[in-house]
Amino acid sequence: QVQLVESGGGLVQAGDSLRLSCAASGLTLSNYAMAWFRQPPGKEREFVATISRGGGYTYYADSVTGRFTISRDNAKNTVYLQMNSLKPEDTAVYYCAAGRAYRSETISRADGMDYWGKGTLVTVSS
């Protein structure tokens, strides 16, 4: 059974940093492109960042470019999202997702993902 479990969320102040982790089990992580999505309160789920199977390719939403960094450790079956210079508008539930992909492919569409975690809440106060 595939499981993606996010952790690292919490309440922080604007300008602070957080690192989210996504621990995967039941699958071989290196076979999947990985991504982070988020759902702000009262809004639709939106793409945040994605990384290719080997970690060589990444792609970010404009709203987080330069502030967030996605990375992965396939040996540990874990994906990370380093979030710096957080803003109140980054407040959301953050979801980790896995999608079958070619080696250099990244996936930024939710309908391209095969597995999802249950999310972790990040709250940024002003």
C-alpha positions in Angstrom: 0.0 0.0 0.0 1.4 3.3 -1.1 1.6 6.0 1.6 2.9 9.6 1.4 3.1 11.3 4.8 3.8 15.0 5.1 5.4 16.6 8.2 7.0 19.8 9.2 4.0 22.2 9.0 3.2 24.7 11.8 2.6 28.2 12.8 5.3 30.7 11.9 5.7 34.5 11.4 6.2 36.3 8.1 9.8 36.1 7.1 10.5 32.8 8.8 11.5 29.5 7.3 10.1 26.0 7.4 11.1 22.7 5.9 8.4 20.2 4.9 9.1 16.5 4.5 7.2 13.8 2.6 8.1 10.3 3.6 7.0 7.7 1.0 6.4 4.0 1.5 5.1 1.2 -0.7 6.7 2.5 -3.8 10.2 3.0 -5.3 10.5 6.7 -5.1 13.1 6.9 -7.9 10.4 5.8 -10.4 8.3 8.9 -9.7 8.4 12.6 -10.3 7.3 14.3 -7.1 5.5 17.6 -6.4 4.1 19.8 -3.8 0.7 21.4 -4.1 -1.1 23.6 -1.6 -4.7 24.6 -0.9 -5.1 28.0 0.8 -8.2 28.5 3.0 -11.3 28.8 0.8 -9.4 28.4 -2.4 -8.6 25.7 -5.0 -5.6 23.5 -4.8 -2.6 24.9 -6.6 0.8 23.8 -7.8 3.9 24.8 -5.8 6.9 22.8 -7.0 8.0 19.7 -8.8 11.1 17.6 -9.2 12.1 14.9 -11.6 12.9 11.3 -10.7 16.6 11.9 -10.2 16.3 15.4 -8.9 18.0 17.0 -11.9 15.0 19.0 -13.0 12.8 21.3 -11.0 10.0 23.7 -11.7 8.2 26.2 -9.5 5.1 28.3 -9.4 5.9 32.0 -10.0 4.6 32.8 -6.5 7.3 30.8 -4.8 10.3 31.0 -7.2 13.4 32.2 -5.4 11.9 31.5 -2.0 11.1 27.7 -2.0 13.3 24.8 -2.9 12.2 21.3 -3.6 14.7 18.4 -3.2 14.6 14.7 -2.8 16.6 11.8 -1.3 15.7 8.6 -3.1 17.8 6.5 -0.7 15.6 7.8 2.2 12.4 7.7 0.1 11.8 11.3 1.2 11.0 14.6 -0.6 11.5 18.0 0.9 10.3 21.5 0.5 12.4 24.3 2.0 10.3 27.4 2.4 12.1 30.7 3.1 10.8 34.2 3.5 7.4 33.0 4.2 4.4 35.3 3.6 0.9 35.2 5.0 -0.3 34.3 1.5 1.7 31.0 1.8 -0.8 29.9 4.4 -2.3 26.6 3.2 -2.5 22.9 3.6 0.5 21.5 1.7 0.2 18.2 -0.1 2.9 15.9 -1.4 2.2 13.9 -4.6 3.9 11.3 -6.7 3.4 10.7 -10.4 4.9 8.1 -12.8 7.2 9.9 -15.2 10.0 9.6 -17.6 13.5 10.2 -16.2 13.8 13.9 -16.8 10.1 14.7 -16.6 8.5 17.0 -14.1 4.8 17.1 -13.4 2.9 20.3 -12.4 -0.7 19.2 -13.1 -2.7 17.6 -10.3 -4.3 15.2 -12.7 -0.9 13.9 -13.6 -0.2 12.6 -10.1 -1.0 9.0 -9.0 -0.6 9.2 -5.2 -1.3 12.0 -2.7 -0.6 12.6 1.0 -3.1 13.9 3.4 -1.4 17.2 3.9 0.2 19.3 6.5 -1.0 22.8 7.6 1.3 25.8 7.3 0.1 29.0 8.9 2.1 32.2 8.4 1.1 35.1 10.6 1.8 38.8 9.7 
